[in-house]
Amino acid sequence: YFNFFPISESIITSGQPTEVQLRLVRDAGYQNVINLAPHEAENALVDEAGTLASLGVEYTHIPVDFARPTEEDFGRLCEAMERIGDALSSGPDGLPCAPPLLTPRPVSGLVTRD
């Protein structure tokens, strides 16, 4: 994966994965994808939502302008993480919402395993 980084045992982050890599992510037990990249981002998949739906993976798209992330972007990410589950947002493996928007290199999204 491009810029792959495991945040915890249940959360990984990376650049834009390919369709094959999305299948591998699903096969590894990850059940949710939060895509932070705009549709027009380099290497964006034509129908990432459809690909993930066919794999049985929940998809949330929050297009972020990485040059100018906003508090609204941050809030939408926090809401998405809370929707996925309290264990991901506040448990021992929880992720503070800031890293995806504040990393020195942009990431496309987060992938979580319940």
C-alpha positions in Angstrom: 0.0 0.0 0.0 1.1 3.5 -0.7 2.0 5.3 2.6 0.7 2.4 4.6 0.8 2.9 8.3 -0.8 0.8 11.0 -2.2 3.0 13.8 -3.4 0.1 15.9 -4.4 -3.5 15.5 -7.8 -2.3 14.3 -6.9 0.8 12.3 -4.7 1.4 9.4 -4.1 4.4 7.1 -2.7 4.6 3.6 -2.7 6.4 0.4 -5.2 5.3 -2.3 -5.3 1.5 -2.5 -6.1 -0.4 -5.7 -9.1 -2.6 -6.1 -7.0 -5.6 -5.5 -5.6 -4.1 -2.3 -9.2 -3.3 -1.1 -10.0 -7.0 -1.4 -6.9 -7.8 0.6 -7.9 -5.3 3.3 -11.4 -7.0 3.4 -9.8 -10.4 3.6 -7.7 -9.2 6.5 -10.9 -8.5 8.4 -11.2 -4.8 8.0 -14.9 -3.8 7.7 -14.9 0.0 7.3 -13.2 2.5 5.0 -13.2 6.3 5.5 -11.9 7.9 2.3 -10.5 11.5 2.9 -9.3 12.1 -0.6 -11.4 14.1 -3.2 -12.8 12.1 -6.1 -10.3 13.9 -8.5 -7.3 12.8 -6.4 -4.4 11.1 -8.2 -5.1 7.3 -8.5 -8.7 7.7 -7.3 -10.8 4.7 -8.2 -13.7 5.3 -10.5 -16.2 3.6 -8.2 -14.6 3.0 -4.8 -18.0 3.0 -3.1 -19.3 0.4 -5.4 -16.2 -1.8 -5.2 -16.4 -1.7 -1.4 -20.1 -2.3 -1.3 -19.6 -5.4 -3.5 -17.0 -6.6 -0.9 -19.4 -6.0 2.0 -17.2 -3.2 3.4 -18.8 0.0 4.8 -17.6 3.2 3.0 -17.6 6.8 4.1 -16.3 9.5 1.9 -15.2 12.8 3.4 -13.4 14.8 0.6 -10.7 16.9 2.2 -8.7 19.6 0.6 -5.4 18.6 2.1 -3.9 22.1 1.5 -6.8 23.6 3.5 -8.4 21.1 5.9 -11.2 22.6 7.9 -12.8 22.1 11.3 -15.8 20.8 9.5 -13.7 18.1 7.8 -12.3 17.2 11.3 -15.9 17.1 12.7 -17.1 14.9 9.9 -14.2 12.5 10.5 -14.9 12.3 14.2 -18.6 11.7 13.5 -17.7 8.8 11.1 -15.3 7.3 13.7 -18.0 7.5 16.4 -20.5 5.9 14.0 -18.1 3.0 13.5 -18.0 2.4 17.2 -17.0 3.7 20.6 -14.1 1.2 20.8 -12.4 2.9 17.9 -12.9 6.4 19.1 -12.3 6.0 22.8 -10.9 2.6 23.7 -7.3 1.6 24.3 -6.8 1.2 20.5 -8.8 4.4 19.9 -7.7 7.0 17.4 -7.7 10.7 18.2 -9.4 12.3 15.2 -6.5 14.7 14.4 -3.8 12.6 12.8 -5.4 12.1 9.4 -5.8 15.8 8.9 -2.5 16.9 10.4 0.0 14.4 9.0 3.0 15.9 7.1 2.0 13.8 4.1 -1.6 13.4 3.1 -3.3 10.1 3.6 -6.3 9.0 1.6 -8.3 7.5 4.4 -8.6 5.1 7.3 -9.5 1.5 7.3 -10.9 -0.1 10.5 -11.4 -3.6 11.7 -14.2 -4.2 14.2 
